[in-house]
Amino acid sequence: MTNRRGTPQLTSRDRIRRTEVLLPMRTAIIFVFLLTCFASSNAQQQDIKHKDKPTGKFGDLTVTVSEFVLFPPQNSRATLEAFVTVANSGKGVICASLDATLNTTFGLRYLGSLGQAPRMKEMLPGESTKGTYAFDVKDGVKPVELVFRLGNSGHSIRCGSAAPVQDASLPNEIHLDVRDLPLTPPLPTSR
């Protein structure tokens, strides 16, 4: 049987057979699609778990705290070092310095020593560097929050004649919750 255009017209029995064949195929396609989406989502979640370090941004400058090392106390004081990575995720050159303040339990605050802080002079796009901020803390306090402020550069992270207008929306400071970072002892060769 054909219709007016000359193409075969399906009988109701043919339609039922076609549906019986297509329905399992549709179900299989949907199942494979959902399985693929779930696997992709699970892989992304695993990446996030590995990268689940306190991170903040000053525009194109990404700041990540990876770990704390706590040196044994002497005279009720201990040295706590925060390991920090900074990266240029933008397209321009970055020149900046960061001041760090550690907020701890009991409401105590400590200013970080800049001796080994990451250097961000003429940092090209895609570059990153690591460094540490050292804090002389009272024995028994625990880190709660690490606060970074732009140092002597004020409200700009750009080098040379790059327009500071690009940095108009930079935050004055970033607050990173560091409660979940473990306090690790120093390696035997440290210090």
ROMI-101170 format. One record per residue (C-alpha): residue number from 1; residue in three letters; x, y, z. Coordinates in Angstrom, 1 decimal. Each point is the difference from the previous one (the first is absolute). Layout:
<nodes>
<node num="NUM" residuo="ALA" u="X" v="Y" w="Z"/>
...
</nodes>
This chain:
<nodes>
<node num="1" residuo="MET" u="0.0" v="0.0" w="0.0"/>
<node num="2" residuo="THR" u="1.4" v="3.4" w="-1.0"/>
<node num="3" residuo="ASN" u="-1.1" v="3.6" w="0.9"/>
<node num="4" residuo="ARG" u="-0.5" v="2.8" w="-2.5"/>
<node num="5" residuo="ARG" u="3.8" v="0.8" w="-0.2"/>
<node num="6" residuo="GLY" u="0.8" v="-3.6" w="-0.9"/>
<node num="7" residuo="THR" u="1.6" v="-1.0" w="3.2"/>
<node num="8" residuo="PRO" u="-1.1" v="-3.2" w="1.7"/>
<node num="9" residuo="GLN" u="-2.7" v="0.6" w="2.6"/>
<node num="10" residuo="LEU" u="0.5" v="-1.9" w="3.3"/>
<node num="11" residuo="THR" u="-2.8" v="-2.2" w="1.2"/>
<node num="12" residuo="SER" u="-0.8" v="0.0" w="3.7"/>
<node num="13" residuo="ARG" u="1.8" v="-3.4" w="0.3"/>
<node num="14" residuo="ASP" u="3.1" v="1.5" w="-1.5"/>
<node num="15" residuo="ARG" u="-0.2" v="3.0" w="2.3"/>
<node num="16" residuo="ILE" u="-0.2" v="-2.3" w="3.0"/>
<node num="17" residuo="ARG" u="3.0" v="-2.0" w="-1.2"/>
<node num="18" residuo="ARG" u="2.0" v="3.2" w="-0.6"/>
<node num="19" residuo="THR" u="-0.9" v="1.3" w="3.5"/>
<node num="20" residuo="GLU" u="1.1" v="-3.4" w="1.5"/>
<node num="21" residuo="VAL" u="3.4" v="0.4" w="-1.7"/>
<node num="22" residuo="LEU" u="0.5" v="3.7" w="0.6"/>
<node num="23" residuo="LEU" u="-1.1" v="0.1" w="3.7"/>
<node num="24" residuo="PRO" u="2.9" v="-2.3" w="1.2"/>
<node num="25" residuo="MET" u="2.4" v="1.9" w="-2.2"/>
<node num="26" residuo="ARG" u="-1.1" v="3.4" w="1.4"/>
<node num="27" residuo="THR" u="0.2" v="-1.4" w="3.5"/>
<node num="28" residuo="ALA" u="3.6" v="-1.3" w="-0.7"/>
<node num="29" residuo="ILE" u="1.0" v="3.4" w="-1.5"/>
<node num="30" residuo="ILE" u="-1.4" v="1.9" w="3.0"/>
<node num="31" residuo="PHE" u="1.7" v="-2.4" w="2.4"/>
<node num="32" residuo="VAL" u="3.4" v="0.4" w="-1.7"/>
<node num="33" residuo="PHE" u="-0.4" v="3.8" w="0.0"/>
<node num="34" residuo="LEU" u="-0.8" v="0.1" w="3.7"/>
<node num="35" residuo="LEU" u="2.8" v="-2.4" w="0.8"/>
<node num="36" residuo="THR" u="2.4" v="2.3" w="-1.9"/>
<node num="37" residuo="CYS" u="-1.3" v="3.1" w="1.7"/>
<node num="38" residuo="PHE" u="0.4" v="-1.7" w="3.4"/>
<node num="39" residuo="ALA" u="3.5" v="-1.2" w="-0.7"/>
<node num="40" residuo="SER" u="1.0" v="3.5" w="-1.2"/>
<node num="41" residuo="SER" u="-1.5" v="1.6" w="3.1"/>
<node num="42" residuo="ASN" u="1.7" v="-2.5" w="2.3"/>
<node num="43" residuo="ALA" u="3.4" v="0.7" w="-1.7"/>
<node num="44" residuo="GLN" u="-0.5" v="3.8" w="0.5"/>
<node num="45" residuo="GLN" u="-0.9" v="-0.6" w="3.7"/>
<node num="46" residuo="GLN" u="3.2" v="-2.0" w="0.5"/>
<node num="47" residuo="ASP" u="2.0" v="2.8" w="-1.6"/>
<node num="48" residuo="ILE" u="-1.6" v="2.5" w="2.4"/>
<node num="49" residuo="LYS" u="0.8" v="-2.3" w="2.9"/>
<node num="50" residuo="HIS" u="3.7" v="0.1" w="-1.0"/>
<node num="51" residuo="LYS" u="0.0" v="3.7" w="-0.6"/>
<node num="52" residuo="ASP" u="-2.1" v="0.8" w="3.1"/>
<node num="53" residuo="LYS" u="2.4" v="2.4" w="1.5"/>
<node num="54" residuo="PRO" u="-0.9" v="3.5" w="1.2"/>
<node num="55" residuo="THR" u="0.2" v="2.2" w="-3.0"/>
<node num="56" residuo="GLY" u="-0.9" v="3.7" w="-0.7"/>
<node num="57" residuo="LYS" u="0.6" v="2.5" w="-2.8"/>
<node num="58" residuo="PHE" u="1.1" v="3.6" w="-0.5"/>
<node num="59" residuo="GLY" u="-1.2" v="0.3" w="-3.5"/>
<node num="60" residuo="ASP" u="2.4" v="-2.1" w="-2.1"/>
<node num="61" residuo="LEU" u="2.2" v="-0.9" w="3.0"/>
<node num="62" residuo="THR" u="-1.0" v="-3.3" w="1.6"/>
<node num="63" residuo="VAL" u="1.2" v="-0.7" w="3.5"/>
<node num="64" residuo="THR" u="-0.1" v="-3.6" w="1.4"/>
<node num="65" residuo="VAL" u="1.0" v="-1.2" w="3.5"/>
<node num="66" residuo="SER" u="1.2" v="-3.6" w="-0.3"/>
<node num="67" residuo="GLU" u="1.2" v="-0.9" w="3.5"/>
<node num="68" residuo="PHE" u="1.2" v="1.1" w="3.4"/>
<node num="69" residuo="VAL" u="3.2" v="-1.1" w="1.7"/>
<node num="70" residuo="LEU" u="0.2" v="0.4" w="3.8"/>
<node num="71" residuo="PHE" u="3.4" v="0.1" w="1.5"/>
<node num="72" residuo="PRO" u="0.4" v="-1.2" w="3.6"/>
<node num="73" residuo="PRO" u="-0.6" v="2.7" w="2.6"/>
<node num="74" residuo="GLN" u="2.7" v="1.8" w="1.9"/>
<node num="75" residuo="ASN" u="-0.9" v="2.1" w="3.1"/>
<node num="76" residuo="SER" u="-3.7" v="-0.4" w="-0.7"/>
<node num="77" residuo="ARG" u="0.4" v="1.4" w="-3.6"/>
<node num="78" residuo="ALA" u="-0.1" v="-2.0" w="-3.3"/>
<node num="79" residuo="THR" u="0.7" v="0.8" w="-3.6"/>
<node num="80" residuo="LEU" u="-2.8" v="-0.8" w="-2.4"/>
<node num="81" residuo="GLU" u="0.9" v="0.2" w="-3.7"/>
<node num="82" residuo="ALA" u="-2.8" v="0.3" w="-2.6"/>
<node num="83" residuo="PHE" u="1.0" v="-1.4" w="-3.4"/>
<node num="84" residuo="VAL" u="-1.5" v="2.2" w="-2.7"/>
<node num="85" residuo="THR" u="-0.2" v="-0.3" w="-3.8"/>
<node num="86" residuo="VAL" u="-0.8" v="3.1" w="-2.1"/>
<node num="87" residuo="ALA" u="-0.9" v="-0.3" w="-3.7"/>
<node num="88" residuo="ASN" u="-0.6" v="2.5" w="-2.9"/>
<node num="89" residuo="SER" u="-3.3" v="-1.3" w="-1.6"/>
<node num="90" residuo="GLY" u="-0.4" v="3.1" w="-2.2"/>
<node num="91" residuo="LYS" u="1.5" v="1.4" w="-3.2"/>
<node num="92" residuo="GLY" u="2.0" v="2.9" w="1.5"/>
<node num="93" residuo="VAL" u="3.2" v="0.2" w="2.0"/>
<node num="94" residuo="ILE" u="-0.3" v="0.1" w="3.8"/>
<node num="95" residuo="CYS" u="2.1" v="1.8" w="2.5"/>
<node num="96" residuo="ALA" u="-1.3" v="-0.2" w="3.6"/>
<node num="97" residuo="SER" u="0.9" v="-0.7" w="3.5"/>
<node num="98" residuo="LEU" u="-2.4" v="-1.5" w="2.7"/>
<node num="99" residuo="ASP" u="-0.1" v="0.6" w="3.7"/>
<node num="100" residuo="ALA" u="-1.4" v="-2.9" w="2.0"/>
<node num="101" residuo="THR" u="-1.8" v="0.0" w="3.3"/>
<node num="102" residuo="LEU" u="-0.9" v="-3.3" w="1.8"/>
<node num="103" residuo="ASN" u="-3.1" v="0.0" w="2.1"/>
<node num="104" residuo="THR" u="0.0" v="-2.8" w="2.6"/>
<node num="105" residuo="THR" u="-2.1" v="-1.5" w="2.7"/>
<node num="106" residuo="PHE" u="-0.5" v="2.1" w="3.1"/>
<node num="107" residuo="GLY" u="-0.3" v="3.1" w="-2.4"/>
<node num="108" residuo="LEU" u="3.8" v="0.5" w="-0.2"/>
<node num="109" residuo="ARG" u="1.5" v="1.5" w="-3.2"/>
<node num="110" residuo="TYR" u="3.5" v="-0.3" w="-1.3"/>
<node num="111" residuo="LEU" u="1.8" v="1.9" w="-2.8"/>
<node num="112" residuo="GLY" u="2.0" v="-2.2" w="-2.4"/>
<node num="113" residuo="SER" u="3.7" v="0.5" w="-0.7"/>
<node num="114" residuo="LEU" u="0.6" v="0.7" w="-3.6"/>
<node num="115" residuo="GLY" u="3.5" v="-1.6" w="-0.1"/>
<node num="116" residuo="GLN" u="-0.9" v="-3.0" w="-2.2"/>
<node num="117" residuo="ALA" u="-3.2" v="1.4" w="-1.4"/>
<node num="118" residuo="PRO" u="-0.7" v="-0.8" w="-3.7"/>
<node num="119" residuo="ARG" u="1.5" v="2.6" w="-2.4"/>
<node num="120" residuo="MET" u="-2.3" v="1.5" w="-2.5"/>
<node num="121" residuo="LYS" u="2.2" v="2.3" w="-2.0"/>
<node num="122" residuo="GLU" u="-0.7" v="-0.1" w="-3.7"/>
<node num="123" residuo="MET" u="-2.0" v="-3.2" w="0.2"/>
<node num="124" residuo="LEU" u="-1.1" v="-0.9" w="-3.5"/>
<node num="125" residuo="PRO" u="-3.3" v="-1.5" w="-0.9"/>
<node num="126" residuo="GLY" u="-0.1" v="-3.7" w="1.0"/>
<node num="127" residuo="GLU" u="2.9" v="0.3" w="2.5"/>
<node num="128" residuo="SER" u="-0.2" v="-1.0" w="3.6"/>
<node num="129" residuo="THR" u="2.3" v="0.1" w="2.9"/>
<node num="130" residuo="LYS" u="0.1" v="-1.3" w="3.6"/>
<node num="131" residuo="GLY" u="1.1" v="1.3" w="3.3"/>
<node num="132" residuo="THR" u="-0.7" v="0.1" w="3.7"/>
<node num="133" residuo="TYR" u="-1.3" v="2.4" w="2.6"/>
<node num="134" residuo="ALA" u="1.3" v="-0.6" w="3.5"/>
<node num="135" residuo="PHE" u="-2.0" v="0.8" w="3.1"/>
<node num="136" residuo="ASP" u="1.4" v="0.1" w="3.5"/>
<node num="137" residuo="VAL" u="-3.1" v="-1.3" w="1.9"/>
<node num="138" residuo="LYS" u="-0.9" v="-0.9" w="3.6"/>
<node num="139" residuo="ASP" u="0.3" v="-3.7" w="0.6"/>
<node num="140" residuo="GLY" u="-3.4" v="-1.6" w="0.0"/>
<node num="141" residuo="VAL" u="-1.8" v="2.3" w="-2.4"/>
<node num="142" residuo="LYS" u="-1.4" v="-1.4" w="-3.3"/>
<node num="143" residuo="PRO" u="-0.3" v="1.7" w="-3.3"/>
<node num="144" residuo="VAL" u="-3.5" v="1.1" w="-1.0"/>
<node num="145" residuo="GLU" u="0.4" v="2.5" w="-2.8"/>
<node num="146" residuo="LEU" u="2.8" v="1.4" w="-2.2"/>
<node num="147" residuo="VAL" u="-0.6" v="3.6" w="-1.3"/>
<node num="148" residuo="PHE" u="2.0" v="1.3" w="-2.9"/>
<node num="149" residuo="ARG" u="0.2" v="3.7" w="-0.9"/>
<node num="150" residuo="LEU" u="1.7" v="1.6" w="-2.9"/>
<node num="151" residuo="GLY" u="3.3" v="1.4" w="1.2"/>
<node num="152" residuo="ASN" u="1.7" v="3.2" w="-1.1"/>
<node num="153" residuo="SER" u="-1.6" v="0.0" w="-3.4"/>
<node num="154" residuo="GLY" u="-3.3" v="1.2" w="1.5"/>
<node num="155" residuo="HIS" u="-2.9" v="-1.0" w="-2.2"/>
<node num="156" residuo="SER" u="1.8" v="-1.3" w="-3.1"/>
<node num="157" residuo="ILE" u="1.7" v="-3.2" w="-1.0"/>
<node num="158" residuo="ARG" u="1.3" v="1.3" w="-3.3"/>
<node num="159" residuo="CYS" u="3.5" v="0.8" w="-1.0"/>
<node num="160" residuo="GLY" u="1.3" v="3.1" w="-1.7"/>
<node num="161" residuo="SER" u="-2.4" v="2.1" w="-2.1"/>
<node num="162" residuo="ALA" u="-2.8" v="-2.6" w="0.0"/>
<node num="163" residuo="ALA" u="-3.3" v="1.7" w="0.7"/>
<node num="164" residuo="PRO" u="-0.9" v="-0.2" w="3.7"/>
<node num="165" residuo="VAL" u="-3.6" v="0.6" w="-1.1"/>
<node num="166" residuo="GLN" u="0.0" v="-3.8" w="-0.7"/>
<node num="167" residuo="ASP" u="0.5" v="-0.5" w="3.7"/>
<node num="168" residuo="ALA" u="-2.8" v="2.3" w="1.2"/>
<node num="169" residuo="SER" u="-2.1" v="-3.0" w="1.1"/>
<node num="170" residuo="LEU" u="2.8" v="-1.7" w="2.0"/>
<node num="171" residuo="PRO" u="-0.9" v="-0.9" w="3.6"/>
<node num="172" residuo="ASN" u="2.0" v="1.7" w="2.7"/>
<node num="173" residuo="GLU" u="0.6" v="-3.3" w="1.6"/>
<node num="174" residuo="ILE" u="-0.9" v="-3.7" w="-0.3"/>
<node num="175" residuo="HIS" u="-0.9" v="-2.2" w="3.0"/>
<node num="176" residuo="LEU" u="0.8" v="-3.7" w="-0.2"/>
<node num="177" residuo="ASP" u="-1.5" v="-2.5" w="2.4"/>
<node num="178" residuo="VAL" u="3.0" v="-2.2" w="1.0"/>
<node num="179" residuo="ARG" u="-1.6" v="-2.0" w="2.9"/>
<node num="180" residuo="ASP" u="0.1" v="-3.2" w="-2.0"/>
<node num="181" residuo="LEU" u="3.7" v="0.1" w="-1.0"/>
<node num="182" residuo="PRO" u="2.0" v="-2.4" w="2.1"/>
<node num="183" residuo="LEU" u="2.9" v="1.2" w="2.1"/>
<node num="184" residuo="THR" u="2.9" v="-2.1" w="-1.0"/>
<node num="185" residuo="PRO" u="3.3" v="-0.3" w="1.8"/>
<node num="186" residuo="PRO" u="3.2" v="1.2" w="-1.8"/>
<node num="187" residuo="LEU" u="2.2" v="-2.4" w="-1.9"/>
<node num="188" residuo="PRO" u="3.1" v="-1.0" w="2.0"/>
<node num="189" residuo="THR" u="2.2" v="2.2" w="-2.3"/>
<node num="190" residuo="SER" u="-2.2" v="3.1" w="0.4"/>
<node num="191" residuo="ARG" u="1.5" v="2.9" w="1.8"/>
</nodes>
